[in-house]
Amino acid sequence: MKNTSVKIINQLNDNYSYLLFSNTSPSSLVIDPAEHNKILPILEKKKLKLDYILITHHHIDHTSGVLGLLKEYPEAQIYSPSELFSLKIKKISDGDIIKTSLNEFQVLSAPGHTLDHIVLLDKKNRFLFVGDVLFRLGCGRVFEGSIEQMHSTLNKFLDLSDEMLVYCGHEYTLNNLKFLESLFKQNEILEKTKKQILEDLKLKNKSIPFILGDEKRSNPFLNPDCEMTSKFKKNNNYSNLEFFRYLREKKDNF
């Protein structure tokens, strides 16, 4: 039985923040808080103390709840890949290890969506917090980085265990599904994936977390050689990077 649990907290219109807590201590941590007023009541109800705030990237919809949380928990340690509201932070970058009272995170650099973006990998609990880099059946927009950087970032996930549970920053799954359906019509793998997604949404009203191994098999942004799209890629003589660029540009205009 795992000691560390994850509470998914809806934020803004379609954002997610994450609360990690233990069944054996009052310690907790929050990842990418946008609305403190939706997080504080949960901490109070669960009788938790907020010891850590972790940030995946600097966008305001992942950081705007920090100051409100600090008013109630001024001793909370902040881990961020870039400066944050002139606060005292512990700056994190590729290869760093964050040891909390709950778990241990490995920090992986993940530029593309933003240049400072990182992801948080907890191998023991099989948690992968990816911010706005990877989504179910999709990936993040390229704002500050390059297509090459985003492609390289996604390639890192292919080397991780299929058993990882992926927690992303937004609920974009249905839109991603519609986009792929518009390109790859009557695809058996996509139909099967759609069925699972609709079941998840009906059961949990969320499509996350999702399993990394499933994405490797069904997400062409992540794996351009997945069975669903390999024939299309081959017929158009795309390299992996060319295919990724094609998908990302199509999705940007969808």
N, C-alpha and C positions, 0 to 999 in steps of 0.2 A: 504493500500500500504506500502510495506517495505521501510524503509529509507536506509537500508544497502544492497548493491549489491555485488556480487562476480564475479570477472573476472578471468577466467581460463587461465593461461599462460603456453604454452608449453615450456618445458625445456629439454635440452639434447636430448637423443633418444626417451625416452618414459615417462619422468618425467612430473609432473605438479607442478606448484607453483600457489598460489592464492593471488589475490589482493582484499581486501575488502575496499569499499569506500562508501561515502554517497552522496545523491543527494542535500544535504543541506549545506555541508561544504567541504573544501579542504583536510580534514584529511583522511589518509588512512593507511592501514597496509598490510604487506606481510607475507605470511606463506611459509616456506621452499624454499627460493630462491636458485636456482642453477646457473642461468646465469643472472647476473645483466644487461647485455647489451640488454636483451629482455624485461626487466621490466622497465628500465628507460625511454624509449621512450613512453611507455604507461602512465606513471606518468606525463610526460611532455604534452602529447596530451590531457589528461584529466584535466590538470592544478591542479594536486594533490600534496600534501606535504606528504612525508613518515614519519609517526610519530612512527610506531612500526614495529618490525621484530619478528616474532614468529617462533620457531623451535620445531618440534615434536621429533626429535632424531638426534644423532650426525653424521650420515653417510654423507660423503662429497657431495653426489648428492642431499642433502637437505640443505646444508649450504654453498656451494662454492661461492654463489653470495653475501654473507653478506658483505664482505669487499668492494666490488665494490659499493654496495648501500650506505655504510657508507661514502664513499668519497664524494658523492653528498648530503647525508643527515646525517651529523655527529651527530646530536642531536637525531636521532631515538633511541628509547628504545628497547633493545633486551631482549626477554623472551626465556629462553632455559632451558631444564632439566639438562644440563651438561655444563661444561666449553667450551668456544668457541674462538679459536684463541687468547687466552689471553686477550680477550675483557672484558670490564665491562658489566656484564649481570645481569638481574634479574632472579635468579634461581627459577624454578617452579617445583612443585611436586604435588602429589595426593591431591585433595581437595582445592587447591588454586583457588582463583577467580582473574581473570585479567579484570580490568575495563578500557576500552579504551574510546576514545571520540566517537566511533562508536557503541560499543556493550559491552557485558559482556560474558567472557568465563569462564566455569568451567573446571578445569584441572583434567583429570582422568589418573591415572597411568596405563600403558598398556605394561608391559614387555613381552618379547618373541622374537620378531624380534631383538631388542636390550634391554639391561637391563634398559636404561634410557628412553625408549619410553613413550611418553604421547600422549593423544588425547585431542582435544579442542572441547568442547560442548557449543554451543550457543542455549539455549532452546527457547529464545524469537523468534529468526529468524529461528529456526529449522535447524541450520547448525551443521554438525559433521565432523570435519577434523581429519582423522584417520591415516595420514602418510602411513606407510607400514604395518599396522596391518591387515586391512580388505580391500579386493578388491571385485569387482563385480564377483560373483561366485568363489571366492577364498579367500586366506589369505596370509599373508607374510611368508617368510621362517623364520625358527628359527635359528638365528645365534648365539646370545650371551646367550639367555635365554634357557628355557627348553620347551618341549612339554606341560608339565603341566602348565607352566606359560602362554603360548600362548592360550591354551584351556581356562584357567581361564579368561584371558583378553577378549576373544571373548564372553564368557558368560555374561560379563558386558553389552554388546550391546543388549542382549535379553531383558533387563529390560528397555531399552530406548523406547521412543515413536516411533511407526511405521512411523510417519510423518517426521522423521528426513531426511534431504537431506545429503547424504554421499559424501564427497570429499576426494579421496584417492591420494596417491603419484605417481602412475604409471598407464599407460594404458596397462593393462594385460588381459583385458576381453576376447578377442578372444582366447588366449591361454588357459585360464581357461575353457572356453566353450568347446574347443576341448578335454581337459583332461576329463571333466565330460562325454562328449559324448562317450569317449573310454571305460568308466566304466559302464555307465547306458544307454545302447543302446535303441533307439526308445522309449524314455521316453516322455510322453505327456507334462509334466510340463516343461521339459528342451526344448522341441521343441517350446513351447509357449514363453519361456524366450528368446530363440535364435531369434525368430521373432522380439521381442521388441528391443533386442540389435542391430540387423542389421538395424532396422528403426532408432534408435538413432544415429548410426554411419553414416548412409546415410544423416541424417538431420543435425547433428552437427559435424561430423567427430570426435566425442568423445562419450564414453559410460558413461560419468559422467556429473553431479552428478547422483546418483541412490538413490532410496528410500529404507530406512532401512527395512520397512515392507515387501517389495518385496524380499529382501535378506533373511529375516527370513523364507520365504516360499520356496526359491529356492536355497539357498547356504548351502550345507551340512557341509562345514567347520564351518560356523557360527551356524547352527542349525542341529545337527545330527538327530533330530527327524522330520525334514521336510518331507513332503509327498513323495517327489521324491526318497528318499533313506531309509525311515524308514523300508521298507520290507527287503531290503538288509542287513541293520544293524541287524534286528531281526533274519533273517535266519542264520547269522554268529555268533549270540550270543555275539555281541560286546557291551561293555559298551560305554557310550558317549566318554570317554577318549580314549578307545581302537580304536573306529571308527575314531576319529580325528587323532590319531597316524597313522592308516592305510592310511588315505587319504593324510596326509602330506608327509609320506614317499613315497607313490606312485607318488605324484606330484613332489617331489624332483628329481625323476628319469625319469620323463616324457620327 
